[in-house]
Amino acid sequence: MSLSSARQRRATAASPLSDDGYSKDAKDRKRTTGGGEDEGIKWFLPFLALGLLRHMSASSNLIHDCDEVFNYWEPLHFLLYRSGFQTWEYRFPSDSDEVWGVQVCNLLMERDIKLSDFALRSYLYLFIHALVAGPASLLFGEHKVRVFYSVRLFLGLISTITETILVVALSRRYGKRVACYVLAMLCLTSGCFFASTSFLPSSFSMYAVTLSSALFLLEKYAAAVSVAAAGVILGWPFSILVVLPVTVYSLIRGPFKRVFLSGFLTSGCLLVLSFVADYYCYGRTTFSVFNLLKYNVLGGGESHLYGTEGPLFYFRNGFNNFNFAFILALLFVGVVPFARKKYAPDLLIVVSPVYIWLAFMSLQAHKEERFLYPIYPLICVAAAAVIDSFPDFFHDKYSSQQSIFEKIARGLRPLVLGFILCASHSRTFSMLNGYGAPLQIYQHLEYHEDTGPGSILCVGSEWHRYPSSFFIPSYIGEVRWIDDGFRGLLPLPFNETLGGTTAAPSYFNNKNKASEEQYLKDIGACSLLVELDLRRPYPSRGSDLSTWETLAALPFLDRELSPPLYRSFFIPHRWQQNNVFGLYKLLRRLRTDQL
């Protein structure tokens, strides 16, 4: 009896180390005993935390890419109000333009269906957002800015729901601690904060990747594949590389026929809807999904015309948006051998797209920050798993005692996480306060109706920070670009006379060559002017006080003259002292009776 009691005492003493509730064996026992549903984080906490942060993002987020405005906000504005700017990507060619119906289409559709060098954007993606923007436009009337933020809140809600499901799935599979780490990083890392409410297909694909990964961890394999297909077709076709591991393993793990049919039917239905939406808006038979693939993959595109970056661009960008969490995420593969029972193979499958996507995108010449959006939540998952595994590097499975190094590693976990979150908040705060002036300046327009109906708002070199026509009040007749030296092609208004969305204006091209019609020739016709005064040696237009009066001016961070450390991260008492600021201005031409 004494020997048996001693064995029981040793087993009891060792049990906290061998069964802490986070091991794979412990998870299996909970599922077997039916206690799995009672374990892990409940839905309310992550939904509340993410909802608050996504609301903050929707109300304060910047517009980080002019493509978000001109390829998505502007066409949506046109669908609602019949005015807005059009880009060459939405131009459908005339009958004389080159079409490609042989290379790929023989496998997809009849030979009389044309897929062109243009019509690259899907109107189905816009229609999804119009489901919110349409009722909001009826509700708010002329207050278009409220419609803009209604759509952003909708995006924030989608992000909240998908990320909540991911956090809950992680808590059920890997314990509360990992899930809480992921929740904290989803809430506060700069990358997730900014990407979550951006009106971009890459953000939509991010939602799909998040939800698909969560469903995979919850063993809902058919649903995981369907969501992955929706993200690829409705969002960004190239994100197929991101969802590929989860899709393949879902087909292997689940009932193959059911999982395959689920993905196939979802893809088929969405492709038909996309085809119908494109036919309705472009006025001809075309397929924007395949047009985009053809432009970028089959040699017809020249995306390098819009800027190229070196192979380390995404690694620098990843560090800016996730700081040391990005480095930890890259180290996840090295941690797997120490925590094989816990993370392999399922979490490795979920996280593997981080490496696949980084490798693929780094090989492309044309790089943009938004291209990394689909893997942002997975970076948080990988980093959280590495932080949680710190003690595993020093754990001796043959000993019931914790070593001093294991105790130190356990204590380091909250410290490392806290440092990452503080650095992330510093980055977010610096971005919002340094570059938030454009959205605020354009909102000042609604307070100056005394400028008169039919006023012309002019924008020069700051065209790429134009926040969309949702910020333009009704008394402004048109927005025009003025020549400040840019020689690329600029967006031009949708032409209702030529057919609106069905038009094929001759002034558009895919060579990024300026059109003669894009600039206002008579600058004297400008009633209002938006410009950035960086106080360079050469004078700005607004410095002519005999012509212009300043209606509003806000500080704007001068990136060129500010030190990289201080402009990238907000450091109390040093941020304003060490950085250099210009003024973002809204100017009005003085009336003749004021001269």
Sequence and secondary structure as in RCSB ss.txt:
>XXXX:A:sequence
MSLSSARQRRATAASPLSDDGYSKDAKDRKRTTGGGEDEGIKWFLPFLALGLLRHMSASSNLIHDCDEVFNYWEP
LHFLLYRSGFQTWEYRFPSDSDEVWGVQVCNLLMERDIKLSDFALRSYLYLFIHALVAGPASLLFGEHKVRVFYS
VRLFLGLISTITETILVVALSRRYGKRVACYVLAMLCLTSGCFFASTSFLPSSFSMYAVTLSSALFLLEKYAAAV
SVAAAGVILGWPFSILVVLPVTVYSLIRGPFKRVFLSGFLTSGCLLVLSFVADYYCYGRTTFSVFNLLKYNVLGG
GESHLYGTEGPLFYFRNGFNNFNFAFILALLFVGVVPFARKKYAPDLLIVVSPVYIWLAFMSLQAHKEERFLYPI
YPLICVAAAAVIDSFPDFFHDKYSSQQSIFEKIARGLRPLVLGFILCASHSRTFSMLNGYGAPLQIYQHLEYHED
TGPGSILCVGSEWHRYPSSFFIPSYIGEVRWIDDGFRGLLPLPFNETLGGTTAAPSYFNNKNKASEEQYLKDIGA
CSLLVELDLRRPYPSRGSDLSTWETLAALPFLDRELSPPLYRSFFIPHRWQQNNVFGLYKLLRRLRTDQL
>XXXX:A:secstr
 HHHHHHHHHHHHHHHHH SS SHHHHHHHHHTT GGGSS  SHHHHHHHHHHHHHHHHH     HHHIIIIIHH
HHHHHHS  EE GGG    TTS EE STTGGGTS TTS EESS  S HHHHHHHHHHHHHHHHHHTT HHHHHHH
HHHHHHHHHHHHHHHHHHHHHHHH HHHHHHHHHHHHH HHHHHHTT  SHHHHHHHHHHHHHHHHHTT HHHHH
HHHHHIIIII GGGHHHHHHHHHHHHHHS HHHHHHHHHHHHHHHHHHHHHHHHHHHSS   HHHHHHHHHHSS 
  GGGG    TTHHHHHHHHHHTHHHHHHHTHHHHGGGSHHHHTTHHHHHHTHHHHHHHHHHTSSS  GGGGGGG
HHHHHHHHHHHHHTGGGGT  TT SS  HHHHHHHHHHHHHHHHHHHHHHHHHHHHHHHH HHHHHHHGGGG GG
G TTEEEEESGGGGG   GGG  TTEEEEEE  SS  S   EE  TTTTGGG   TT  SS    TTSB S GGG
 SEEEEEE   SS  GGG TTTEEEEEEEEEE TTTS HHHHHS  TTTHHHHS EEEEEEEEE  GGG 
